[in-house]
Amino acid sequence: PSARNSGFLDVFARLKPGVNESEAKAELATVARRIAANHPETEKGWSANLMRVQQYFVEESNTKTALVFLQATVAFVLLIACANVINLLLARNSVREREFAIRSALGAGRFRLVRQLLTECLTLTLVAGSLGLLLTFWGLRAVRAGLNWSQGAAQLADSLSIDSSVLVFTFLISVAASMTFGLAPAIQLSRRDSGARLKESSRTTTAGRSRHRLQKLLVISELALSVILLTGAGLFVGDFIQEMRAAPGLNPQNVLTASVRLSGPGYVTPALQAAFFQNVIERISASPEVLSVAATSDLPFTFPGRARVAIEGRPLLESEKQWTFGYFCVSPDYFSTAQIPLHEGREFTPFDKTGSPRVVIVNQAFAAKFFPRENALGRRIHISRHEESATTTTAPPWSEIVGVVANVNEVLGQLHPRPQVFEPFLQQPNASMNLLVRLRIDPGAFAASLRQAIWSVDKNQAVTNLRTMKRVMRDAGQGDDLMAELMGAFACIALIMAAFGIYGLIAYLVARRTQEIGVRMAVGASRHEVMVLVFRNSMSLAVFGVAVGFIVSLVLPRLVTALFTGSHVGGGSIVTGTPELVILVALAASYFPARKASQVDPIVALRSE
């Protein structure tokens, strides 16, 4: 009740046996309405939201969007692989036309032929699925190795495994792909009249045009999907690189951090909490290796606490009452230790303590938002975190703005800094703080000394998250880094498969046109002209497929920007450069079939079947 105005509370509960989610939601909504009716001054407009734990950790963030994006990438890769398989089956079946014509002439029915082809396709698919599982075990190791940036990520890595559900899913996908994409070539081969096939089987230049059209359409689809996938992956990776290059707002060089959460009966009051951290800071500062030391409630780039703010003399709009801003409780010398530039005013001093006038420091984003055409220094604001209310412009206590500092991102790579407020630790003591130590030496060499300094004040307090500020920044970006690596890997796989697809089709068409090429060379066509002929055929497919993919890719920058909160994707060079890359890959894939065609002996070609 004393913290009714904070507005934020996460509760984890287990439903009783026999109670479903809808019943729990209805009961929670009733309770929320009752609370709002009893306390309209603080609870109006607020409600309770019931969700599953999975939804809480995944669906309510960019994580869900990233996973959906990754699943779409995998689906594209699967489609490209299936298109390659269909092309291979069509090419193989064309070679076996005479065999199946004889089988049909000897009495084999259409169903029997289709069944044989599907059985062969299913066998190949199951073998390929088994090999894919073996590769998955290797890939899982790589993903686990990448999930090492935090304790939660490490726990997630430990939970990743290939269980029975994965095996069943792989089996079903393999069978479904086999039946779906192996059926079309089988039906096409079994549909034709056996007599017609026997007559045509000896004339390779009259291969079914419908089959060739289907094969070309499949290659065009592969190339289009590759362009879309490469563009999407490029935008994702480009956005990640842009975020990593964004100025962090502080200097992480030679800074060591550690977390201490006070526990025990000796720290039940704010005064005792403040005394502990003051003693720790004094002990650490006494070391000759230390340049400066400070404490903060939250480290940069790790999602700080939230607070609501009211401006003295300025009534809040109804929509503004729900705004929250990044909140930090920091000790004196925090900004100089982190080397966050001070633009106006002063930093906190040891005199900013309980009993002295309340003061606050804001960042440039806050000053620009609330005081765009005036000086923020000297203005007073009201910060609401617990018992105070930010819904009024007259309720004390007010805090005077005494400084404006540079923007520091709340999360790594944030392109649009958010407003932040900083209160002095000595006025708002906290039982959980993070220490920042700027050193003259390598931070790793001071880790043991930092622990000893803390334990010299109280050996019963746990020291956790001992890491450099550079590691903090690296850990903050690891999730996006891993996702970018996976996206890039799948995009490369798709491009390689598309290259094999166009190589296979051109090689097949060259083989089927051996007699035609022999005739052309017999009547005077040069090797160069034959290569140009093959390249022209392959490039016509490549240009058409790339054009389709490019048109679809034009909407991807806006789509990625809309899907991922906080991102701003330009991507003009990626959207225009990807088609060029795919064209070059298609050109390279066509070289070997073209070279082989140019080396055909006309006499041998004219005698071939």
Rosetta blueprint (number, residue, H / E / L):
1 P L
2 S L
3 A L
4 R H
5 N H
6 S H
7 G L
8 F L
9 L L
10 D L
11 V L
12 F L
13 A L
14 R L
15 L L
16 K L
17 P L
18 G L
19 V L
20 N L
21 E H
22 S H
23 E H
24 A H
25 K H
26 A H
27 E H
28 L H
29 A H
30 T H
31 V H
32 A H
33 R H
34 R H
35 I H
36 A H
37 A H
38 N H
39 H L
40 P H
41 E H
42 T H
43 E H
44 K L
45 G L
46 W L
47 S L
48 A L
49 N L
50 L L
51 M L
52 R L
53 V H
54 Q H
55 Q H
56 Y H
57 F H
58 V H
59 E H
60 E L
61 S L
62 N H
63 T H
64 K H
65 T H
66 A H
67 L H
68 V H
69 F H
70 L H
71 Q H
72 A H
73 T H
74 V H
75 A H
76 F H
77 V H
78 L H
79 L H
80 I H
81 A H
82 C H
83 A H
84 N H
85 V H
86 I H
87 N H
88 L H
89 L H
90 L H
91 A H
92 R H
93 N H
94 S H
95 V H
96 R L
97 E H
98 R H
99 E H
100 F H
101 A H
102 I H
103 R H
104 S H
105 A H
106 L L
107 G L
108 A L
109 G L
110 R H
111 F H
112 R H
113 L H
114 V H
115 R H
116 Q H
117 L H
118 L H
119 T H
120 E H
121 C H
122 L H
123 T H
124 L H
125 T H
126 L H
127 V H
128 A H
129 G H
130 S H
131 L H
132 G H
133 L H
134 L H
135 L H
136 T H
137 F H
138 W H
139 G H
140 L H
141 R H
142 A H
143 V H
144 R H
145 A H
146 G H
147 L L
148 N L
149 W L
150 S L
151 Q H
152 G H
153 A H
154 A H
155 Q H
156 L H
157 A H
158 D H
159 S H
160 L L
161 S L
162 I L
163 D L
164 S H
165 S H
166 V H
167 L H
168 V H
169 F H
170 T H
171 F H
172 L H
173 I H
174 S H
175 V H
176 A H
177 A H
178 S H
179 M H
180 T H
181 F H
182 G H
183 L H
184 A H
185 P H
186 A H
187 I H
188 Q H
189 L H
190 S H
191 R H
192 R L
193 D L
194 S H
195 G H
196 A H
197 R H
198 L H
199 K H
200 E H
201 S L
202 S L
203 R L
204 T H
205 T H
206 T H
207 A L
208 G L
209 R H
210 S H
211 R H
212 H H
213 R H
214 L H
215 Q H
216 K H
217 L H
218 L H
219 V H
220 I H
221 S H
222 E H
223 L H
224 A H
225 L H
226 S H
227 V H
228 I H
229 L H
230 L H
231 T H
232 G H
233 A H
234 G H
235 L H
236 F H
237 V H
238 G H
239 D H
240 F H
241 I H
242 Q H
243 E H
244 M H
245 R H
246 A L
247 A L
248 P L
249 G L
250 L L
251 N L
252 P L
253 Q L
254 N L
255 V E
256 L E
257 T E
258 A E
259 S E
260 V E
261 R E
262 L L
263 S L
264 G L
265 P H
266 G H
267 Y H
268 V L
269 T L
270 P H
271 A H
272 L H
273 Q H
274 A H
275 A H
276 F H
277 F H
278 Q H
279 N H
280 V H
281 I H
282 E H
283 R H
284 I H
285 S H
286 A L
287 S L
288 P L
289 E L
290 V E
291 L E
292 S E
293 V E
294 A E
295 A E
296 T E
297 S L
298 D L
299 L L
300 P L
301 F L
302 T L
303 F L
304 P L
305 G E
306 R E
307 A E
308 R E
309 V E
310 A E
311 I E
312 E L
313 G L
314 R E
315 P L
316 L L
317 L L
318 E L
319 S L
320 E H
321 K H
322 Q H
323 W L
324 T L
325 F E
326 G E
327 Y E
328 F E
329 C E
330 V E
331 S L
332 P L
333 D L
334 Y H
335 F H
336 S H
337 T H
338 A H
339 Q L
340 I L
341 P L
342 L E
343 H E
344 E E
345 G E
346 R L
347 E L
348 F L
349 T L
350 P L
351 F L
352 D L
353 K L
354 T L
355 G L
356 S L
357 P L
358 R L
359 V E
360 V E
361 I E
362 V E
363 N E
364 Q H
365 A H
366 F H
367 A H
368 A H
369 K H
370 F H
371 F L
372 P L
373 R L
374 E L
375 N L
376 A L
377 L L
378 G L
379 R L
380 R E
381 I E
382 H E
383 I E
384 S E
385 R L
386 H L
387 E L
388 E L
389 S L
390 A L
391 T L
392 T L
393 T L
394 T L
395 A L
396 P L
397 P L
398 W L
399 S E
400 E E
401 I E
402 V E
403 G E
404 V E
405 V E
406 A L
407 N L
408 V L
409 N L
410 E L
411 V L
412 L L
413 G L
414 Q L
415 L L
416 H L
417 P L
418 R L
419 P L
420 Q E
421 V E
422 F E
423 E E
424 P E
425 F L
426 L L
427 Q L
428 Q L
429 P L
430 N L
431 A L
432 S E
433 M E
434 N E
435 L E
436 L E
437 V E
438 R E
439 L E
440 R L
441 I L
442 D L
443 P H
444 G H
445 A H
446 F H
447 A H
448 A H
449 S H
450 L H
451 R H
452 Q H
453 A H
454 I H
455 W H
456 S H
457 V H
458 D L
459 K L
460 N L
461 Q L
462 A L
463 V E
464 T E
465 N E
466 L E
467 R E
468 T E
469 M H
470 K H
471 R H
472 V H
473 M H
474 R H
475 D H
476 A H
477 G H
478 Q H
479 G H
480 D H
481 D H
482 L H
483 M H
484 A H
485 E H
486 L H
487 M H
488 G H
489 A H
490 F H
491 A H
492 C H
493 I H
494 A H
495 L H
496 I H
497 M H
498 A H
499 A H
500 F H
501 G H
502 I H
503 Y H
504 G H
505 L H
506 I H
507 A H
508 Y H
509 L H
510 V H
511 A H
512 R H
513 R L
514 T H
515 Q H
516 E H
517 I H
518 G H
519 V H
520 R H
521 M H
522 A H
523 V L
524 G L
525 A L
526 S L
527 R H
528 H H
529 E H
530 V H
531 M H
532 V H
533 L H
534 V H
535 F H
536 R H
537 N H
538 S H
539 M H
540 S H
541 L H
542 A H
543 V H
544 F H
545 G H
546 V H
547 A H
548 V H
549 G H
550 F H
551 I H
552 V H
553 S H
554 L L
555 V L
556 L H
557 P H
558 R H
559 L H
560 V H
561 T H
562 A H
563 L H
564 F L
565 T L
566 G L
567 S L
568 H L
569 V L
570 G L
571 G L
572 G H
573 S H
574 I H
575 V H
576 T H
577 G H
578 T H
579 P H
580 E H
581 L H
582 V H
583 I H
584 L H
585 V H
586 A H
587 L H
588 A H
589 A H
590 S H
591 Y H
592 F H
593 P H
594 A H
595 R H
596 K H
597 A H
598 S H
599 Q L
600 V L
601 D L
602 P H
603 I H
604 V H
605 A H
606 L H
607 R H
608 S L
609 E L
